[in-house]
Amino acid sequence: MAYVITAPVDFAFGLDAYKPSADFGFYPTARYAFVPPPSVIRFYQGNWKKAVGRQQQRVAVYSTSRPVSSSRTQSSRQARSVEASPFGPFWGAVAKKEAQVSFSHSDSLKKEATADGRWQQAFNIDGHKSQRWDQSIQAKDEKDRILWNRPVVRDSNQISSFRRVDEFSPAHQVEKLGYLIPSLINFRFAGIPYSPEATPAVYFRMGRLVDAKVIQPRDSKRRFAFQKNRAEDQPVIIAWGFGQKAKDESVTGNYGGETDPVVVKKPEPEQPEIRESYLLMNIVTAFVLPARTPLELPSMEISLDIDSFSWSFTGQLWGASNIALVEPDENGPKQIEVNINGWEWIFIIERYSTDRRFGDERYTLFGSSRTQLLAAPYAPQRSKSNSANLNAKQAITEELANTGFTATYPDLNDYSTPDWIMPGGSFSYQNQTAMQVVAKFATTAGSVIIPSRDNDQVSIQPRYPASPWHWNTATMDKIIPASMVISLSANWRPEQAYNAVYVSGTNAGVAVNVKRTGSNGDNPAPDILEDWLTETQVNTERGRNELAEGGNQSITTIELPLTDTNTAPGLIEPGMLVEVQDTVLGKSGNWKALCLATSISASGVGTVIQSIELERHY
């Protein structure tokens, strides 16, 4: 138990033993025993004694040096042999050749005395040199002096050549007269003459030195010649029209073999035969490739929309023996060929489902066209970035390299997919398949991908082959008479009627404000900012397709028979322009639209129906 002092007590420690002045005479209960503190004071006093005797022994370590120093002083006297010293056995005797070396320092040769005599007297030639500098200046030196007083005629002409006007150097900056003080200075005037200090911080020097400069013209520059163009660039772009429909009638040749250039125009659609009734005999066949094994499909459905890159297939199959023909094996999924009235498709069977009941065993097949091989999970994912300029169509060709697929760009419509240059560093992607990259190129240009039905080919074309406000004069792809329409339904779908849109690149490229012709651009659409929009042509085409999507419109669904390849209208694919002839309303009832989706269904009773979705603008 510690001592607790309740009153303030001063403790003063001196050389004497400590005597407490406080009263420690209290004791708690009997179970506690207090032991007086130990006399530690004597222990601390003993620590300050004198040093022990061993410190004197350390002084003896530095007493005298070894006698070896005396022997070292004698070793430099003569070249004779050194007598043995206490350390002699370590050095041994001097070799005899060292004694011979000592004789090399004998008296010098006599030639040293002769050499000393060379520096005593100078040769006679020194006297001749001194006389050369004593002669006076020759007469020819006076002629040189006259040359500097009378300049040659050509010197005066050179002076006048520097008086021309300086037309190409940058303009001289106007010098500011007067002394400029960089900071505030306080002047105090006490009514006495000003005398500057010996070493002031600022020196004042009256007067000014002006360098002679050549005169420069200032009114001859035409600054207005490099001004920017007008804010509206669209009239300049649209003024060239559509190059694929131009025809130069003035082209002639003097060699007999030249003719006018052949301009391929889009052919007019075949006019279907209008009848009171149609008798159709549908032929549907299916084979398993490559052996072309017949496959019985009681019903099937084939479809494609304008935003997809592959045809889709759904079919019903009966019996376990038939499903064994299309099951995947070690070579991958099986492929089938479907032919409906001469229209042929090739599909990859990707999966199937089973529905078994008593006495009935059915399977549902799901497949896609071969363009699905360019997407996951069949195609690998890659990353790429360009360091040099790259064309868009060239980049698409590189993506399809070694895949067996090719890309085409139809140009018979009013518009076609443009080709543009992407600067180095603007084209890059990460973890994308070949189809994803090609689809992004198409979307950037306002185009869509229309896959082929039976070969390895994709068609990249504008979403709107002609602008909706020009459909009345555009060439259609198909004509549907009212007599072939089985059913028709429409859904009203109004959209914002934008008349302008701002299209621009991000890190590189140009910015284009696309405006509909004939409008003032007062209703702009949301801005479009993408990395691959790097040229005016592709930006303009992208903006045109964006503006074509707006306005009052309806989605009309029409069902009609699928005629064979030799009978109009035949198969209507997405991206085609279609004219619907409504004879009920007369000639004024005809209207035109864009096909958005196609679906063909074939049943076991031999019925084949083609259903199309049309985007109609009002």
ZARONU-789912 format. One record per residue (C-alpha): x, z, y. Coordinates in pm, whole numbers, plus 32768, in hexadecimal, padded with zeros to 4 digits. Layout:
(pt (X Z Y)) ...
END
This chain:
(pt (8000 8000 8000)) (pt (8088 7F9C 8155)) (pt (80A5 807B 8287)) (pt (7FA3 803B 8393)) (pt (7FFF 80A6 84F6)) (pt (7ED4 80C4 85D5)) (pt (7F88 811C 871A)) (pt (8084 803D 87D0)) (pt (81E7 809E 8775)) (pt (832D 800E 87FC)) (pt (8444 7FDD 8700)) (pt (85A2 7FDD 8791)) (pt (86B7 7F92 869A)) (pt (881A 8000 86EC)) (pt (895A 8048 862F)) (pt (88DB 8193 85B4)) (pt (87F1 81C8 8497)) (pt (8687 8186 84E4)) (pt (85AC 82B7 851C)) (pt (843D 826C 8532)) (pt (8383 8305 8650)) (pt (8231 82C9 85BB)) (pt (818B 83C9 84EB)) (pt (818C 8360 837D)) (pt (8122 84B3 8305)) (pt (7FCE 8457 8286)) (pt (7F7A 8429 811C)) (pt (7E48 8390 8080)) (pt (7DAC 840C 7F45)) (pt (7E81 84AB 7E36)) (pt (7E82 8376 7D5B)) (pt (7F6D 82C3 7E4E)) (pt (80DD 8328 7E62)) (pt (81AF 82BB 7F8A)) (pt (831C 8282 7F4D)) (pt (83FA 829E 807E)) (pt (848F 814E 80E3)) (pt (85EC 8109 805E)) (pt (8715 813C 8143)) (pt (8765 7FD2 816F)) (pt (8819 8018 82B3)) (pt (895F 8072 8208)) (pt (8959 7F2E 8146)) (pt (8943 7E5C 8283)) (pt (8A5D 7F1E 8329)) (pt (8B48 7ECB 820A)) (pt (8B1B 7D50 823A)) (pt (8BE4 7D4D 837F)) (pt (8D33 7DBF 82EA)) (pt (8E7A 7D0D 831F)) (pt (8EE2 7BDC 825B)) (pt (8F6F 7C10 80FF)) (pt (90DA 7BE7 80AC)) (pt (90AD 7A98 7FFE)) (pt (9091 79EF 814D)) (pt (9203 7A3E 818D)) (pt (9265 798C 804A)) (pt (91CB 7849 80CD)) (pt (92C6 784D 81EA)) (pt (93E2 7832 80EE)) (pt (935F 76DD 807E)) (pt (93DD 7640 81C1)) (pt (9531 76F1 81C4)) (pt (9648 75F0 819A)) (pt (9656 7486 8134)) (pt (9707 7403 8004)) (pt (9877 73A3 8015)) (pt (9811 7241 7FC9)) (pt (980A 71F7 813E)) (pt (9983 7229 8162)) (pt (99CB 7133 804B)) (pt (98F1 702B 80F3)) (pt (99BD 703D 8235)) (pt (9B00 6FE9 817C)) (pt (9A67 6EC0 80C6)) (pt (9A7A 6DE6 8200)) (pt (9BE9 6E15 825A)) (pt (9CB0 6D1B 818F)) (pt (9C70 6C1B 8088)) (pt (9D40 6CCF 7F85)) (pt (9CAB 6D7B 7E5B)) (pt (9BEA 6EB4 7EAB)) (pt (9C4C 6FEE 7DFB)) (pt (9B58 7083 7D12)) (pt (9A66 717B 7DAF)) (pt (9969 7260 7D0F)) (pt (987E 7134 7D11)) (pt (998C 703E 7CB6)) (pt (9919 6FF5 7B54)) (pt (97D9 6F59 7BE5)) (pt (9893 6E54 7CB1)) (pt (99B6 6E03 7BC9)) (pt (9AF1 6D4E 7C30)) (pt (9AF8 6C2F 7D28)) (pt (9B21 6ADB 7C81)) (pt (9C61 6A21 7CC0)) (pt (9BB6 6905 7D71)) (pt (9B51 69F6 7E83)) (pt (9CC0 6A40 7EC6)) (pt (9CF7 68CC 7EED)) (pt (9BDE 68B7 7FE5)) (pt (9C8F 69B4 80C3)) (pt (9DAD 68BB 80F5)) (pt (9CBC 67C1 818B)) (pt (9CBD 688C 82CC)) (pt (9E2E 685D 8310)) (pt (9EC6 67BB 8443)) (pt (9E10 668C 84C6)) (pt (9EA3 6533 84A9)) (pt (9F6F 648E 85B7)) (pt (9E60 639A 8601)) (pt (9DA6 64AF 86B6)) (pt (9EB9 64B9 87B8)) (pt (9E9D 6343 87ED)) (pt (9D29 635A 880F)) (pt (9D59 6459 8922)) (pt (9E1F 6360 89E9)) (pt (9D01 6265 89F2)) (pt (9C38 6336 8AE5)) (pt (9D4E 637B 8BDD)) (pt (9D56 6233 8C9B)) (pt (9C45 6137 8CE3)) (pt (9C6F 5FC8 8CA3)) (pt (9CA4 5ED2 8DBB)) (pt (9B4B 5E4A 8D88)) (pt (9AB9 5F75 8E3F)) (pt (9B52 5EFF 8F7E)) (pt (9AB8 5DA6 8F5D)) (pt (995E 5E3E 8F35)) (pt (9978 5F02 9074)) (pt (99CF 5DC8 9139)) (pt (9895 5D11 90CB)) (pt (97B3 5E00 9184)) (pt (987D 5DFA 92C3)) (pt (9831 5C93 931F)) (pt (9732 5C54 942F)) (pt (95E0 5BAD 93FC)) (pt (95FA 5A3B 93C8)) (pt (9547 593D 94A2)) (pt (9446 58F8 9399)) (pt (93B5 5A54 93CF)) (pt (9346 59EE 952E)) (pt (927A 58D3 94A1)) (pt (91B9 59C6 93C8)) (pt (9164 5A93 94F8)) (pt (90CD 5966 95A9)) (pt (8FE8 591F 9482)) (pt (8F26 5A5C 94C1)) (pt (8EEE 5A12 9631)) (pt (8E65 58B2 960C)) (pt (8D67 5890 94F3)) (pt (8D47 5746 9443)) (pt (8C18 5670 948B)) (pt (8B84 56B8 9337)) (pt (8B88 582E 9382)) (pt (8A99 57FD 94A3)) (pt (89B2 5735 93C6)) (pt (89A7 584C 92C7)) (pt (8939 5943 93CF)) (pt (880D 586F 9428)) (pt (87A0 585A 92B8)) (pt (8748 59CD 92B4)) (pt (8649 59A5 93CB)) (pt (853F 590E 92E7)) (pt (83F8 59BD 929B)) (pt (83F5 5A9E 9167)) (pt (82CD 5A17 90A4)) (pt (82F7 5AB1 8F4C)) (pt (8382 5C11 8F7C)) (pt (8291 5D38 8F8A)) (pt (820C 5D8F 90DF)) (pt (82DA 5E7D 91B5)) (pt (8245 5FD1 91E4)) (pt (81F3 6031 9349)) (pt (82E8 6135 93C1)) (pt (8258 6263 9468)) (pt (82F4 62AF 95B8)) (pt (8346 640F 9619)) (pt (83C7 6537 955A)) (pt (82F1 65B3 943C)) (pt (8304 6725 93F5)) (pt (82B2 6773 9288)) (pt (824F 68DC 92D6)) (pt (81DC 69AA 93FB)) (pt (82E9 6A0D 94FB)) (pt (82B8 6B02 9615)) (pt (836A 6AB7 975E)) (pt (83A1 6BD2 984E)) (pt (83F7 6B76 99B7)) (pt (8485 6C95 9A8B)) (pt (84C7 6BCE 9BCB)) (pt (8636 6B95 9B7F)) (pt (86EC 6A55 9B1C)) (pt (86E2 6A05 99AD)) (pt (882C 6A1B 98F9)) (pt (882C 69BB 9785)) (pt (88CE 6A9E 968B)) (pt (8A17 6A4F 95E7)) (pt (8975 6A27 9490)) (pt (87FF 6A05 94C7)) (pt (8707 69B9 93B5)) (pt (8682 6887 9471)) (pt (8746 6790 9545)) (pt (86A3 66BF 9652)) (pt (8738 656D 9698)) (pt (86A0 649D 97AD)) (pt (8694 632C 9772)) (pt (8643 6250 964B)) (pt (86FB 6151 9578)) (pt (8628 6028 950E)) (pt (86A2 5F43 93F9)) (pt (867E 5DD3 9441)) (pt (857D 5D46 934F)) (pt (850A 5BE6 930E)) (pt (83B4 5B85 9390)) (pt (82A5 5B76 9289)) (pt (815B 5AB7 929F)) (pt (8025 5B8C 9285)) (pt (7F04 5A9A 92B7)) (pt (7F65 5999 91AE)) (pt (7EF7 5A66 907F)) (pt (7DA6 5A13 8FE4)) (pt (7D29 5B56 8F59)) (pt (7BCA 5AD3 8F10)) (pt (7C52 59DE 8E0A)) (pt (7C83 5AF6 8D0B)) (pt (7B36 5BA5 8D2D)) (pt (7A63 5BFB 8BFE)) (pt (7942 5B2A 8B86)) (pt (77DF 5B82 8BCA)) (pt (7748 5CA6 8B12)) (pt (7661 5BBE 8A4F)) (pt (7730 5B03 894E)) (pt (760B 5A98 8875)) (pt (75BC 5957 8933)) (pt (7724 58EB 8903)) (pt (770F 5928 878B)) (pt (75B5 5897 874D)) (pt (75FA 5766 8823)) (pt (76C1 56C6 8708)) (pt (7590 56C1 8624)) (pt (75AA 56A3 84AC)) (pt (76D5 55D5 8443)) (pt (7654 557C 82E9)) (pt (7535 54B6 837B)) (pt (75FB 53FB 8484)) (pt (763A 5286 845C)) (pt (772C 51BC 852C)) (pt (7699 5061 8558)) (pt (77C4 4FE9 8622)) (pt (78BA 4FF1 84FF)) (pt (7939 4E92 84BC)) (pt (7A60 4DFE 8402)) (pt (7B3E 4CD2 842E)) (pt (7BBF 4CC1 82CA)) (pt (7A85 4C57 8218)) (pt (7A77 4D80 812C)) (pt (7A01 4E91 8216)) (pt (7894 4EE9 823D)) (pt (77CE 4FEF 82F1)) (pt (77FA 514C 8264)) (pt (76FB 51A8 815F)) (pt (7637 52DA 81C8)) (pt (758A 537E 80A1)) (pt (7435 53FA 8108)) (pt (735F 54ED 804E)) (pt (726A 5428 7F79)) (pt (70FB 5450 7FB4)) (pt (7046 5520 7EAD)) (pt (6F8A 546C 7D9F)) (pt (6E17 545F 7DE3)) (pt (6D5A 54F5 7CBC)) (pt (6C3C 5439 7C22)) (pt (6AF0 54C9 7C89)) (pt (69EB 54C8 7B70)) (pt (68A3 5569 7B2A)) (pt (692F 55FE 79E9)) (pt (6A86 5621 794A)) (pt (6AD8 5618 77D8)) (pt (6C21 56C9 7792)) (pt (6CCD 56F4 7643)) (pt (6DCE 5809 7667)) (pt (6F01 5808 7589)) (pt (6FC2 5950 756A)) (pt (70F7 5971 748E)) (pt (7204 5A7B 7464)) (pt (7352 5A71 73AC)) (pt (7468 5B69 7366)) (pt (75B9 5AE2 73D8)) (pt (76AB 5A5C 7373)) (pt (7617 5A02 7220)) (pt (74C9 59A5 72C5)) (pt (7404 5A72 71CB)) (pt (728D 5A5A 721A)) (pt (71F9 5B9A 72A5)) (pt (7086 5BE4 72A9)) (pt (7015 5C84 73F2)) (pt (6E9B 5CBA 7401)) (pt (6EAA 5D03 7578)) (pt (6FAC 5D08 768A)) (pt (6FD6 5D26 7802)) (pt (70EB 5C90 78DA)) (pt (7113 5CF3 7A49)) (pt (71FC 5CDB 7B74)) (pt (71E2 5D52 7CDE)) (pt (72A3 5CDA 7E0B)) (pt (737A 5E15 7E21)) (pt (73EC 5E12 7CB3)) (pt (7518 5D5D 7C26)) (pt (749D 5D2F 7ABD)) (pt (735E 5CCB 7A0C)) (pt (72B7 5DDE 7942)) (pt (7213 5DB7 77EE)) (pt (7117 5E8C 7730)) (pt (7097 5E1D 75DB)) (pt (6FD3 5EA1 74B2)) (pt (7062 5E83 7354)) (pt (6FBD 5ED0 7206)) (pt (7065 5F3F 70C6)) (pt (71AE 5FE3 7070)) (pt (723A 5E9B 6FEF)) (pt (721A 5DFE 7148)) (pt (72B9 5F21 7201)) (pt (73EA 5F04 7122)) (pt (7428 5DAD 71B7)) (pt (7454 5E2F 731C)) (pt (74F9 5F7F 72DD)) (pt (7655 5F9D 7378)) (pt (7783 5F8B 7293)) (pt (78FE 5FAE 72B4)) (pt (7906 5E7F 739C)) (pt (7816 5F1E 7494)) (pt (76AB 5ED7 74EC)) (pt (75F8 5DA6 7463)) (pt (7580 5C82 7535)) (pt (743C 5BC1 7515)) (pt (73C2 5A79 75A0)) (pt (725B 5A5F 761C)) (pt (71B7 5911 766B)) (pt (7061 58FB 7711)) (pt (6FDA 579E 7753)) (pt (713B 5718 777A)) (pt (71B6 582E 7862)) (pt (72D7 58DA 77B3)) (pt (7368 5A39 77DA)) (pt (7485 5AF1 772C)) (pt (746B 5C6C 7719)) (pt (7548 5D88 76A1)) (pt (7483 5E87 75D5)) (pt (74F4 5FCD 7670)) (pt (740C 60C6 75C3)) (pt (72C7 60E9 7502)) (pt (71C0 61F1 74B6)) (pt (70FA 6234 7377)) (pt (6F85 6274 7342)) (pt (6F2E 62B2 71D6)) (pt (6DD3 62F5 7153)) (pt (6D29 62DB 7007)) (pt (6D20 616D 6FB1)) (pt (6DB7 6108 70FE)) (pt (6F26 6102 7163)) (pt (6F77 607A 72BC)) (pt (70AF 6067 7391)) (pt (70D3 6029 7505)) (pt (7209 5F68 7571)) (pt (72A9 5F84 76CA)) (pt (73A9 5E8B 7745)) (pt (744A 5DE6 7873)) (pt (74DF 5C94 78BF)) (pt (7654 5C5D 7898)) (pt (769F 5CAE 7A05)) (pt (7678 5E19 799E)) (pt (77D3 5DFA 7902)) (pt (7863 5E06 7A63)) (pt (77CF 5F62 7A9C)) (pt (77E7 60B4 79F3)) (pt (7810 6111 78DF)) (pt (78AA 5FC5 7874)) (pt (798D 5F79 799D)) (pt (7AAF 605E 79FE)) (pt (7AC0 610C 7B4E)) (pt (7BD9 60A5 7C35)) (pt (7C69 60F2 7D8C)) (pt (7D02 5FF9 7E7A)) (pt (7D7B 5FD1 7FE0)) (pt (7E02 5E9E 8093)) (pt (7F30 5E9D 8178)) (pt (7F0E 5D2F 81E3)) (pt (7DED 5C5E 8261)) (pt (7CF0 5C09 8153)) (pt (7BC2 5B20 8143)) (pt (7A7D 5BAF 80C0)) (pt (7A41 5A9A 7FC2)) (pt (7BAA 5AB2 7F56)) (pt (7B7B 5C28 7F19)) (pt (7A42 5BE2 7E48)) (pt (7B05 5AE7 7D76)) (pt (7C14 5BEB 7D39)) (pt (7B11 5CEA 7CCC)) (pt (7A7D 5BF5 7BCF)) (pt (7BD2 5B87 7B4E)) (pt (7C05 5BAA 79D5)) (pt (7A93 5BFE 79A2)) (pt (7A11 5AA1 7958)) (pt (7916 5AB5 7A79)) (pt (790D 59D6 7BAD)) (pt (7858 59EC 7CFA)) (pt (779E 58D4 7DAD)) (pt (7720 58C0 7F13)) (pt (75EF 57DB 7F3E)) (pt (75F9 571C 8088)) (pt (74C0 5643 8080)) (pt (73EA 573A 8141)) (pt (73ED 5772 82B7)) (pt (74F1 5885 8288)) (pt (75FF 58D2 818B)) (pt (76E4 59F8 8148)) (pt (780A 59DD 823C)) (pt (7976 5A0F 81EA)) (pt (7A3E 5AED 82D1)) (pt (7B99 5B82 82F2)) (pt (7BD8 5CF5 82CC)) (pt (7D18 5D6F 8375)) (pt (7E1C 5E30 82B3)) (pt (7DB0 5F95 826B)) (pt (7C3B 5F56 82A6)) (pt (7BE7 5F00 813C)) (pt (7C02 6029 8052)) (pt (7B31 60DD 7F4D)) (pt (7B5B 61EC 7E48)) (pt (7ACE 6210 7CE8)) (pt (79ED 60DE 7CF7)) (pt (798F 5FDE 7BF0)) (pt (79A6 5E69 7C2F)) (pt (782D 5E49 7C61)) (pt (7825 5F69 7D57)) (pt (792D 5EC0 7E2E)) (pt (7881 5D6C 7E1F)) (pt (7733 5E0D 7E73)) (pt (77CD 5EB7 7FA3)) (pt (7855 5D69 801C)) (pt (76FA 5CD2 7FFA)) (pt (7652 5DF4 80AF)) (pt (7752 5DE5 81C8)) (pt (76F8 5C78 820A)) (pt (7581 5CB3 81EA)) (pt (7578 5BFF 8099)) (pt (74F6 5C4D 7F3D)) (pt (7575 5C08 7DDC)) (pt (749D 5B29 7D00)) (pt (7522 5B38 7B99)) (pt (751B 5A10 7AB0)) (pt (7433 5A1A 7987)) (pt (750C 5984 7876)) (pt (7675 5968 78F0)) (pt (7782 5A3A 7993)) (pt (773C 59E9 7AFD)) (pt (76B3 5A9A 7C30)) (pt (7620 59F7 7D65)) (pt (765F 5A9F 7EB6)) (pt (7568 5A29 7FBC)) (pt (74C4 5AB6 80F9)) (pt (739F 5B9B 80C0)) (pt (72D9 5ABE 81AD)) (pt (7342 5950 8175)) (pt (7282 5903 82B3)) (pt (720A 59EE 83C2)) (pt (7095 5A48 839D)) (pt (704B 59C4 84F9)) (pt (70CB 586E 8485)) (pt (7018 585D 8336)) (pt (6F1E 5760 83BB)) (pt (7035 565D 83DB)) (pt (7116 56D2 82BD)) (pt (712B 5621 816E)) (pt (7084 56E6 8057)) (pt (7102 5710 7EF2)) (pt (6FB5 5726 7E3B)) (pt (6E4A 56D0 7E7D)) (pt (6D2F 5791 7DD9)) (pt (6BD8 56EF 7DDF)) (pt (6AA8 57CC 7DEB)) (pt (6A2B 5731 7CAA)) (pt (6B49 57D4 7BE6)) (pt (6B17 5930 7C72)) (pt (6A89 5A19 7B6B)) (pt (6A75 5B48 7C51)) (pt (6AE2 5BA8 7DAE)) (pt (6B02 5CFC 7E57)) (pt (6BA0 5D60 7FA2)) (pt (6C15 5EA1 8045)) (pt (6C3E 5EB3 81BE)) (pt (6D98 5F2D 8223)) (pt (6DE4 5F25 8397)) (pt (6F4B 5F57 8409)) (pt (6FF4 5F81 8559)) (pt (7019 5E2F 8605)) (pt (717F 5E59 867A)) (pt (7210 5D41 874E)) (pt (737A 5DB7 8770)) (pt (747C 5E78 86A7)) (pt (75E2 5EE8 86E9)) (pt (76CD 5E8F 85C8)) (pt (7836 5F05 85CF)) (pt (795F 5F5D 84F9)) (pt (79F9 60B8 84F9)) (pt (7B75 60BA 84DE)) (pt (7BA4 5F44 851C)) (pt (7AD3 5E16 8573)) (pt (79E3 5DB6 8687)) (pt (789B 5E30 8715)) (pt (7778 5D3C 8739)) (pt (7628 5D79 87DB)) (pt (7542 5C93 8712)) (pt (7406 5C36 87CC)) (pt (72E0 5B69 8755)) (pt (72CB 5A1B 8806)) (pt (71C2 5A12 8913)) (pt (71A8 5B8C 8938)) (pt (7241 5C77 8A35)) (pt (72C5 5D6C 8930)) (pt (71FF 5E91 89B9)) (pt (71AF 5F25 8860)) (pt (72FF 5F5C 87B1)) (pt (7320 5FC7 8647)) (pt (7408 60E3 85DB)) (pt (7577 608A 85FA)) (pt (7633 6009 84C9)) (pt (7799 6089 84A6)) (pt (785F 602C 836F)) (pt (79D1 6001 831C)) (pt (79BF 5E99 829D)) (pt (790A 5E07 83CD)) (pt (7A3E 5D6C 846A)) (pt (79D5 5C16 84F5)) (pt (78C8 5B8D 85D9)) (pt (7838 5A9F 84D5)) (pt (77F3 5BA4 83CB)) (pt (7777 5CA1 84CC)) (pt (7680 5BA2 8553)) (pt (75FF 5B49 83F8)) (pt (75D7 5CB8 83A0)) (pt (7516 5CF6 84E1)) (pt (7431 5BCA 84A3)) (pt (73CD 5C4B 834B)) (pt (738E 5DA7 83D9)) (pt (72A4 5D1D 84E4)) (pt (71F1 5C42 83E2)) (pt (7179 5D75 8323)) (pt (709D 5DF0 8441)) (pt (6F49 5D8D 84C4)) (pt (6DE8 5D8F 843B)) (pt (6DED 5D32 82CB)) (pt (6D47 5D66 817C)) (pt (6DBB 5D73 8013)) (pt (6CEB 5C7F 7F4B)) (pt (6CEC 5C81 7DCE)) (pt (6C8A 5B3E 7D22)) (pt (6C5D 5AFD 7BAE)) (pt (6C7E 599A 7B30)) (pt (6CE6 58E9 79EF)) (pt (6E54 58A5 79A3)) (pt (6E66 572E 797E)) (pt (6F83 567F 78CA)) (pt (70BC 55F9 796E)) (pt (701D 54A3 79AA)) (pt (6EDC 551D 7A4D)) (pt (6EBD 55B0 7BA9)) (pt (6ECF 56BD 7C1E)) (pt (6F8C 5746 7AF1)) (pt (7052 588A 7B09)) (pt (7053 592B 7C63)) (pt (7185 5A09 7C93)) (pt (71C8 5B0F 7D9F)) (pt (725F 5A84 7EDE)) (pt (7191 5945 7ED7)) (pt (70AF 58D4 7FF3)) (pt (6F51 5892 7F70)) (pt (6E2A 57DF 8009)) (pt (6CD1 5848 7F92)) (pt (6BC5 573D 7FBE)) (pt (6A76 57E1 7FED)) (pt (6976 56CE 7FC8)) (pt (6859 57C0 7FFF)) (pt (68B5 57EF 816C)) (pt (691C 5687 819B)) (pt (6A66 5606 8219)) (pt (6A82 571B 8318)) (pt (6A7C 5818 81FE)) (pt (6BD1 57B5 8176)) (pt (6CD7 58BC 81AE)) (pt (6E47 58F0 8158)) (pt (6EFF 5A1D 80D4)) (pt (7040 5A9E 8035)) (pt (7046 5AF8 7EC3)) (pt (70B9 5C62 7E94)) (pt (7084 5C97 7D1D)) (pt (702A 5BD8 7BE2)) (pt (6F9D 5C59 7A9B)) (pt (6F4A 5B8B 7963)) (pt (6E7E 5C29 784F)) (pt (6E3F 5B87 76FC)) (pt (6D4D 5C15 75FC)) (pt (6D22 5BD3 748B)) (pt (6BEE 5AFA 74BE)) (pt (6CBC 59F3 7576)) (pt (6C64 5A53 76DB)) (pt (6D77 5A3B 77DF)) (pt (6D33 5ABC 793E)) (pt (6E1F 5AA3 7A66)) (pt (6DEE 5BAD 7B75)) (pt (6EA1 5B8B 7CC2)) (pt (6EB2 5C64 7DFA)) (pt (6EB6 5BA9 7F43)) (pt (6F16 5C29 809B)) (pt (6E2D 5B81 8193)) (pt (6E63 5B99 830D)) (pt (6D50 5B6D 840F)) 
END
